[in-house]
C-alpha cells in the first residue's frame, strides 16, 4: 500500500494501444445515503473481482477523489475487447450492479450521479514520466522503466514503438 519511491526519472513500459477507463460517481444529496452508499460500495467489489482474475484484462487502477462528493477510478485495460466483455458478462458483478441501478434509477437519480469516459489511445499517443515516485498510474499497471529506455524528452517517448522503430 505504501510503496517506496523509485529514485530518479522513470516512465511506463506500456506497449501498443492503451485502453483507459475513467469511471465515477457524485453524491448529489448526502442525506440519501441509502441511494448512494450501495453505488460507492459496488466499485471495490468489481475491482476485487477483476483483480482475482487477470485474464479479464484489467491491468491496474488508481482510486481518486475529486471532492467530498466525487469519487472515481482510473482503470487501465489490456484491450477494448476485454473491457467490453467484462461490462457485458452475465456472470460478473458489473452486469448485476447495472441491473439494480437501472431499476432504481428514477428514485436514485437525484441522490447520486454516475459517469464514465473511455479512451482508446493508440501507440504514439501517450507518454509518461515519474520523478522519485513509487510505481503509479500507467507504470504501475504495466511496468516501470528508466526514462532513458524510452527517451529523455516527451517527444522521444511519444515516438517509441513496440517494434523498436521510432517514427
LINTA-V271897 format. One record per residue. N is the residue number from 1. RES is the residue in three letters. PHI is phi in radians with two decimals (NA if undefined). Layout:
n=[N & N]
res=[RES & RES]
phi=[PHI & PHI]
This chain:
n=[1 & 2 & 3 & 4 & 5 & 6 & 7 & 8 & 9 & 10 & 11 & 12 & 13 & 14 & 15 & 16 & 17 & 18 & 19 & 20 & 21 & 22 & 23 & 24 & 25 & 26 & 27 & 28 & 29 & 30 & 31 & 32 & 33 & 34 & 35 & 36 & 37 & 38 & 39 & 40 & 41 & 42 & 43 & 44 & 45 & 46 & 47 & 48 & 49 & 50 & 51 & 52 & 53 & 54 & 55 & 56 & 57 & 58 & 59 & 60 & 61 & 62 & 63 & 64 & 65 & 66 & 67 & 68 & 69 & 70 & 71 & 72 & 73 & 74 & 75 & 76 & 77 & 78 & 79 & 80 & 81 & 82 & 83 & 84 & 85 & 86 & 87 & 88 & 89 & 90 & 91 & 92 & 93 & 94 & 95 & 96 & 97 & 98 & 99 & 100 & 101 & 102 & 103 & 104 & 105 & 106 & 107 & 108 & 109 & 110 & 111 & 112 & 113 & 114 & 115 & 116 & 117 & 118 & 119 & 120 & 121 & 122 & 123 & 124 & 125 & 126 & 127 & 128 & 129 & 130 & 131 & 132 & 133 & 134 & 135 & 136 & 137 & 138 & 139 & 140 & 141 & 142 & 143 & 144 & 145 & 146 & 147 & 148 & 149 & 150 & 151 & 152 & 153 & 154 & 155 & 156 & 157 & 158 & 159 & 160 & 161 & 162 & 163 & 164 & 165 & 166 & 167]
res=[UNK & UNK & UNK & UNK & UNK & UNK & UNK & UNK & UNK & UNK & UNK & UNK & UNK & UNK & UNK & UNK & UNK & UNK & UNK & UNK & UNK & UNK & UNK & UNK & UNK & UNK & UNK & UNK & UNK & UNK & UNK & UNK & UNK & UNK & UNK & UNK & UNK & UNK & UNK & UNK & UNK & UNK & UNK & UNK & UNK & UNK & UNK & UNK & UNK & UNK & UNK & UNK & UNK & UNK & UNK & UNK & UNK & UNK & UNK & UNK & UNK & UNK & UNK & UNK & UNK & UNK & UNK & UNK & UNK & UNK & UNK & UNK & UNK & UNK & UNK & UNK & UNK & UNK & UNK & UNK & UNK & UNK & UNK & UNK & UNK & UNK & UNK & UNK & UNK & UNK & UNK & UNK & UNK & UNK & UNK & UNK & UNK & UNK & UNK & UNK & UNK & UNK & UNK & UNK & UNK & UNK & UNK & UNK & UNK & UNK & UNK & UNK & UNK & UNK & UNK & UNK & UNK & UNK & UNK & UNK & UNK & UNK & UNK & UNK & UNK & UNK & UNK & UNK & UNK & UNK & UNK & UNK & UNK & UNK & UNK & UNK & UNK & UNK & UNK & UNK & UNK & UNK & UNK & UNK & UNK & UNK & UNK & UNK & UNK & UNK & UNK & UNK & UNK & UNK & UNK & UNK & UNK & UNK & UNK & UNK & UNK & UNK & UNK & UNK & UNK & UNK & UNK]
phi=[NA & -1.88 & -1.24 & -1.38 & -1.11 & -1.65 & -1.12 & 1.64 & -1.82 & -2.16 & -2.46 & -1.42 & -1.65 & -1.10 & -2.20 & 1.24 & -1.14 & -2.08 & -1.89 & -2.09 & -2.10 & -1.82 & -2.48 & -2.81 & -2.50 & -2.29 & -1.41 & -1.49 & -2.38 & -1.02 & -1.18 & -1.54 & -0.95 & -1.19 & -1.56 & -1.68 & -1.10 & -1.07 & -1.18 & -1.06 & -1.30 & -1.20 & -1.11 & -1.01 & -1.12 & -1.15 & -1.14 & -1.09 & -1.04 & -1.23 & -1.17 & -1.20 & -2.24 & -1.01 & -1.15 & -1.20 & 1.92 & -1.31 & -1.49 & 3.12 & -2.74 & -2.33 & -1.53 & -2.41 & -2.27 & -1.72 & -3.07 & -1.11 & -1.76 & -2.08 & -2.28 & -2.66 & -2.25 & -1.72 & -2.03 & -2.01 & -2.05 & -1.11 & -2.81 & -1.14 & -1.10 & -1.24 & -1.10 & -1.08 & -1.10 & -1.13 & -1.02 & -1.88 & -1.18 & -1.16 & -1.60 & -1.82 & -1.12 & -0.95 & -1.10 & -1.15 & -1.09 & -1.14 & -1.09 & -1.13 & -1.08 & -1.13 & -1.18 & -1.70 & -0.93 & -1.11 & -1.33 & -1.49 & -0.90 & -1.26 & -1.71 & -2.48 & -1.88 & -2.16 & -2.72 & -2.69 & -2.36 & -2.02 & -2.27 & -1.84 & -1.86 & -1.23 & -0.96 & 1.63 & -1.87 & -2.56 & -2.74 & -2.67 & -2.58 & -2.30 & -1.85 & 0.91 & -2.10 & -1.22 & -0.92 & -2.59 & 1.00 & -1.08 & -1.14 & -1.17 & -1.36 & -2.01 & -2.76 & -1.79 & -2.16 & -1.06 & -1.00 & -1.08 & -1.18 & -2.14 & 2.16 & -1.30 & -1.91 & -0.97 & -1.05 & -1.23 & -1.16 & -1.19 & -1.45 & -1.09 & -2.21 & -0.97 & -1.24 & 1.64 & -1.64 & -1.59 & -1.53]
